Amino acid sequence: VENADKYVETYWQQLVDALTAAQAVMADGDAMQEDVDKAADALFNAILAQRFKADKSVLEELVNRATQMVENADKYVETHWQELVDALTGAQAIMADQTLSEDDQAKVDEAADALLDAILAQRFKADKSILEDLINMAEGIDLDGYTAESVAAFRTALANAQAVMADNSLSEDDQATVDAAVAALSDAMNGLTVGGAPEATQKPENNVPQTGDNAHMMGYVLATLAAASLLLGAVVVEKRRRNG
């Protein structure tokens, strides 16, 4: 009786009653042998009727684990999620059944196996945080002024990225698919080309003097003209002298 928690409740009251009756006979100094034998038989049968509770320790740990997963359902893909919910519901029912004895251990083990399989079937969702940020950035881009070809490539990459973002079946095993969408959209964003922009060309070298050089050049020209005038005047004077 001191270890009542180890036994199922099905026949427990029978033991309590038989023990109480036996204790009463023990305390009765006038009890007949027939009463003693009857109390002893009843108590013996009650003892034999008891059953240890089924061992639910493993199932309890699995239920705790599955419960934590359900509390964080948004982190897991939906593919096998219902399997976990159903298995957990069945396991919780087994945990609550206080009538299950060691004779029913197979039921407990079956529930534990089903829940374990469901737990192992779950997958964390692929990490889409970078993809989500990139999509938000891409959706805010004004495509006016870019070439049709680069815009078409951009829209294709964005549509693919949005499809990957919306696919709730992608798990951690599919992270490469998410990463590829990130890379493709990033490349398409970087590849947007402004339409009609003049190409950079090498301009011919221009030797026209600047403003400061013009003044210098004008002084040089005037000096040259003055020297030429003086020379011309000297030639005229020399010709007149000879003719005179």
C-alpha positions as CSV (number, residue, x, y, z in Angstrom):
1,V,0.0,0.0,0.0
2,E,2.9,2.3,0.7
3,N,3.9,1.9,-3.0
4,A,0.4,2.4,-4.4
5,D,1.7,4.6,-7.3
6,K,3.4,1.5,-8.8
7,Y,0.2,-0.4,-9.2
8,V,-2.8,0.0,-11.5
9,E,-6.1,1.1,-10.1
10,T,-8.2,-1.7,-11.6
11,Y,-8.0,-4.1,-8.6
12,W,-6.5,-1.8,-6.1
13,Q,-9.6,-1.2,-4.0
14,Q,-10.0,-5.0,-3.7
15,L,-6.6,-5.0,-2.0
16,V,-7.4,-2.1,0.3
17,D,-10.7,-3.7,1.4
18,A,-9.1,-7.1,2.0
19,L,-6.3,-5.6,4.0
20,T,-8.7,-3.6,6.1
21,A,-10.7,-6.8,6.8
22,A,-7.6,-8.8,7.6
23,Q,-6.4,-6.2,10.0
24,A,-9.8,-6.2,11.8
25,V,-9.6,-10.0,12.2
26,M,-6.0,-9.7,13.5
27,A,-7.2,-7.3,16.1
28,D,-10.2,-9.4,17.1
29,G,-9.0,-11.7,19.9
30,D,-12.3,-13.7,19.7
31,A,-12.0,-14.3,15.9
32,M,-12.7,-17.9,14.8
33,Q,-10.3,-19.8,12.7
34,E,-12.8,-19.8,9.9
35,D,-12.8,-16.0,10.0
36,V,-9.0,-15.9,9.9
37,D,-8.8,-18.4,7.0
38,K,-11.4,-16.4,5.1
39,A,-9.6,-13.1,5.6
40,A,-6.3,-14.7,4.7
41,D,-7.7,-16.1,1.4
42,A,-9.3,-12.8,0.5
43,L,-6.1,-10.9,1.1
44,F,-4.0,-13.4,-0.8
45,N,-6.3,-13.3,-3.8
46,A,-6.3,-9.5,-3.7
47,I,-2.5,-9.5,-3.6
48,L,-2.4,-11.8,-6.6
49,A,-4.8,-9.7,-8.5
50,Q,-2.6,-6.6,-8.4
51,R,-0.6,-5.6,-11.4
52,F,2.4,-3.3,-11.7
53,K,1.7,-0.3,-13.9
54,A,3.2,-0.5,-17.4
55,D,6.5,1.2,-17.7
56,K,5.8,4.6,-19.4
57,S,9.1,6.3,-18.7
58,V,10.3,6.2,-22.3
59,L,6.9,7.2,-23.6
60,E,6.7,10.1,-21.1
61,E,10.1,11.5,-22.4
62,L,8.9,11.2,-26.0
63,V,5.6,13.0,-25.1
64,N,7.6,15.8,-23.5
65,R,9.8,16.1,-26.6
66,A,6.9,16.1,-29.0
67,T,5.0,18.7,-26.9
68,Q,7.9,21.0,-27.2
69,M,8.0,20.6,-31.0
70,V,4.3,21.3,-31.2
71,E,4.8,24.5,-29.3
72,N,7.3,25.5,-32.0
73,A,5.3,24.3,-34.9
74,D,6.2,27.3,-37.1
75,K,9.8,26.0,-37.3
76,Y,8.9,22.7,-39.0
77,V,7.7,21.9,-42.5
78,E,4.2,20.6,-42.9
79,T,5.0,17.5,-44.9
80,H,4.8,15.0,-42.0
81,W,3.5,17.3,-39.3
82,Q,0.0,15.6,-39.0
83,E,1.8,12.3,-38.2
84,L,3.4,13.9,-35.2
85,V,0.1,15.5,-34.0
86,D,-1.8,12.1,-34.3
87,A,1.0,10.1,-32.7
88,L,1.2,12.6,-29.8
89,T,-2.6,12.5,-29.2
90,G,-2.4,8.7,-29.1
91,A,0.5,8.7,-26.7
92,Q,-1.1,11.2,-24.4
93,A,-4.2,8.9,-24.2
94,I,-1.9,6.0,-23.2
95,M,-0.2,8.2,-20.6
96,A,-3.5,9.1,-19.1
97,D,-4.8,5.6,-18.9
98,Q,-4.1,4.4,-15.4
99,T,-5.5,1.0,-16.0
100,L,-2.6,-0.2,-18.1
101,S,-0.5,-2.7,-16.4
102,E,2.6,-4.6,-17.1
103,D,0.4,-6.9,-19.1
104,D,-0.4,-4.0,-21.5
105,Q,3.3,-3.0,-22.0
106,A,2.9,-3.8,-25.7
107,K,0.4,-1.0,-26.0
108,V,2.7,1.5,-24.4
109,D,5.7,0.4,-26.5
110,E,3.6,0.6,-29.6
111,A,2.6,4.2,-28.8
112,A,6.2,5.0,-28.0
113,D,7.4,3.6,-31.3
114,A,4.8,5.5,-33.3
115,L,5.7,8.8,-31.6
116,L,9.4,8.2,-32.0
117,D,8.9,7.6,-35.7
118,A,6.8,10.7,-36.1
119,I,9.4,12.8,-34.2
120,L,12.2,11.5,-36.5
121,A,10.1,12.3,-39.6
122,Q,10.0,16.0,-38.8
123,R,12.3,18.5,-40.5
124,F,13.1,22.1,-39.7
125,K,12.1,24.6,-42.3
126,A,14.9,25.9,-44.6
127,D,16.3,29.2,-43.5
128,K,14.7,31.8,-45.7
129,S,15.6,34.9,-43.7
130,I,18.1,36.2,-46.3
131,L,15.8,35.4,-49.2
132,E,12.9,37.2,-47.5
133,D,15.0,40.3,-47.0
134,L,16.2,40.2,-50.6
135,I,12.7,39.8,-52.0
136,N,11.5,42.8,-50.0
137,M,14.3,44.8,-51.4
138,A,13.7,43.6,-55.0
139,E,10.0,44.3,-54.8
140,G,10.8,47.9,-54.0
141,I,12.9,48.5,-57.1
142,D,11.5,50.9,-59.8
143,L,12.2,49.2,-63.1
144,D,11.7,52.3,-65.2
145,G,14.7,53.2,-67.3
146,Y,16.3,49.7,-67.4
147,T,16.8,47.6,-70.5
148,A,14.0,45.2,-71.3
149,E,16.4,42.3,-71.3
150,S,17.7,42.9,-67.8
151,V,14.2,43.6,-66.5
152,A,13.0,40.3,-67.9
153,A,15.8,38.4,-66.2
154,F,15.1,40.2,-63.0
155,R,11.4,39.4,-63.1
156,T,12.1,35.8,-63.7
157,A,14.5,35.5,-60.8
158,L,12.1,37.4,-58.5
159,A,9.2,35.1,-59.5
160,N,11.3,32.1,-58.8
161,A,12.4,33.5,-55.4
162,Q,8.8,34.3,-54.5
163,A,7.8,30.7,-55.3
164,V,10.6,29.3,-53.2
165,M,9.6,31.6,-50.4
166,A,6.0,30.4,-50.6
167,D,6.9,26.7,-50.6
168,N,6.4,25.5,-47.0
169,S,7.6,22.0,-47.8
170,L,11.2,23.1,-48.1
171,S,13.2,21.7,-45.2
172,E,16.7,22.1,-44.0
173,D,17.5,19.3,-46.5
174,D,16.5,21.8,-49.3
175,Q,18.6,24.7,-48.1
176,A,20.6,24.6,-51.4
177,T,17.4,25.4,-53.3
178,V,16.8,28.5,-51.1
179,D,20.5,29.6,-51.5
180,A,20.3,29.2,-55.3
181,A,17.2,31.4,-55.4
182,V,19.1,34.0,-53.3
183,A,22.1,33.9,-55.7
184,A,19.9,34.1,-58.8
185,L,17.9,37.1,-57.5
186,S,21.0,38.9,-56.3
187,D,22.7,38.4,-59.7
188,A,19.5,39.7,-61.5
189,M,19.4,42.8,-59.3
190,N,23.0,43.5,-59.9
191,G,22.5,42.9,-63.6
192,L,19.8,45.6,-64.1
193,T,21.2,47.8,-66.8
194,V,20.1,51.4,-67.5
195,G,18.6,51.6,-71.0
196,G,19.9,54.2,-73.6
197,A,22.8,55.3,-71.5
198,P,25.8,56.4,-73.7
199,E,28.7,54.1,-73.7
200,A,31.9,55.5,-72.3
201,T,34.2,56.5,-75.2
202,Q,37.8,57.7,-75.4
203,K,37.6,61.4,-76.3
204,P,40.3,62.8,-78.8
205,E,43.0,64.8,-77.3
206,N,42.1,68.5,-77.4
207,N,45.2,71.0,-77.7
208,V,43.2,74.2,-77.7
209,P,44.9,76.5,-75.2
210,Q,43.0,77.5,-72.1
211,T,42.2,81.1,-71.2
212,G,45.5,81.8,-69.6
213,D,47.4,80.4,-72.7
214,N,45.3,82.7,-75.1
215,A,46.7,85.9,-73.5
216,H,50.2,84.5,-73.8
217,M,49.7,83.5,-77.4
218,M,48.2,87.0,-78.3
219,G,51.3,88.7,-76.8
220,Y,53.5,86.5,-78.9
221,V,51.6,87.3,-82.1
222,L,51.6,91.0,-81.5
223,A,55.4,91.0,-80.8
224,T,55.9,89.1,-84.1
225,L,53.8,91.6,-86.0
226,A,55.7,94.5,-84.5
227,A,59.1,93.0,-85.4
228,A,57.9,92.4,-89.0
229,S,56.7,96.0,-89.3
230,L,60.1,97.3,-88.1
231,L,61.9,95.0,-90.6
232,L,59.6,96.2,-93.4
233,G,60.3,99.9,-92.5
234,A,64.1,99.3,-92.6
235,V,63.9,97.7,-96.0
236,V,61.9,100.7,-97.4
237,V,64.3,103.3,-96.0
238,E,67.3,101.4,-97.5
239,K,65.6,101.3,-101.0
240,R,65.0,105.1,-101.0
241,R,68.6,105.8,-100.0
242,R,69.9,103.8,-102.9
243,N,67.6,105.4,-105.4
244,G,68.4,108.9,-104.2
